[in-house]
Amino acid sequence: MSMDRKRMKKIREKRIIGVGKQIEKHEDKIENEKGRLDTTRDYWKGEIEKKFSKKIEEDEEYLDEHN
C-alpha cells in the first residue's frame, strides 16, 4: 500500500506543476489575445478558476493528508 501512496504522491506533484504551467498559458492568453465570440477573457478566467485552481487545491489537500 505504501508504494501506491508513493506513486500517487509523485503523480499529484507532477500534476500540480503541469496545471501551474497551464494556468500561465491561460493568463498569457488573457493578456495578449483579443477575445473571440466563444473564448472571451472572462471565459479564460472562468476556466482557470473552475478547472485548474480547483485541481491544484485538491492535490495539495491530498499531499497534506498523506505526508
HUFENSUL-V65380 format. One record per residue. N is the residue number from 1. RES is the residue in three letters. PSI is psi in degrees with one decimal (NA if undefined). Layout:
# HUFENSUL-V65380
n->N res->RES psi->PSI
n->N res->RES psi->PSI
This chain:
# HUFENSUL-V65380
n->1 res->MET psi->-32.0
n->2 res->SER psi->-30.8
n->3 res->MET psi->-37.4
n->4 res->ASP psi->-41.9
n->5 res->ARG psi->-40.2
n->6 res->LYS psi->-42.6
n->7 res->ARG psi->-43.6
n->8 res->MET psi->-35.8
n->9 res->LYS psi->-45.4
n->10 res->LYS psi->-43.8
n->11 res->ILE psi->-45.9
n->12 res->ARG psi->-38.2
n->13 res->GLU psi->-43.0
n->14 res->LYS psi->-38.6
n->15 res->ARG psi->-37.7
n->16 res->ILE psi->-43.5
n->17 res->ILE psi->-45.9
n->18 res->GLY psi->-42.5
n->19 res->VAL psi->-35.8
n->20 res->GLY psi->-39.8
n->21 res->LYS psi->-39.3
n->22 res->GLN psi->-38.9
n->23 res->ILE psi->-43.1
n->24 res->GLU psi->-42.9
n->25 res->LYS psi->-42.6
n->26 res->HIS psi->-39.4
n->27 res->GLU psi->-35.8
n->28 res->ASP psi->-40.4
n->29 res->LYS psi->-38.3
n->30 res->ILE psi->-43.2
n->31 res->GLU psi->-41.0
n->32 res->ASN psi->-32.2
n->33 res->GLU psi->145.4
n->34 res->LYS psi->136.9
n->35 res->GLY psi->146.0
n->36 res->ARG psi->-179.4
n->37 res->LEU psi->-41.5
n->38 res->ASP psi->-16.3
n->39 res->THR psi->74.8
n->40 res->THR psi->170.8
n->41 res->ARG psi->-36.8
n->42 res->ASP psi->-34.0
n->43 res->TYR psi->-47.2
n->44 res->TRP psi->-39.7
n->45 res->LYS psi->-41.1
n->46 res->GLY psi->-39.9
n->47 res->GLU psi->-42.3
n->48 res->ILE psi->-48.9
n->49 res->GLU psi->-46.0
n->50 res->LYS psi->-46.8
n->51 res->LYS psi->-54.1
n->52 res->PHE psi->-47.9
n->53 res->SER psi->-38.5
n->54 res->LYS psi->-41.1
n->55 res->LYS psi->-42.0
n->56 res->ILE psi->-44.3
n->57 res->GLU psi->-44.0
n->58 res->GLU psi->-43.2
n->59 res->ASP psi->-40.5
n->60 res->GLU psi->-37.8
n->61 res->GLU psi->-42.9
n->62 res->TYR psi->-45.0
n->63 res->LEU psi->-37.9
n->64 res->ASP psi->-40.4
n->65 res->GLU psi->-32.6
n->66 res->HIS psi->25.4
n->67 res->ASN psi->NA
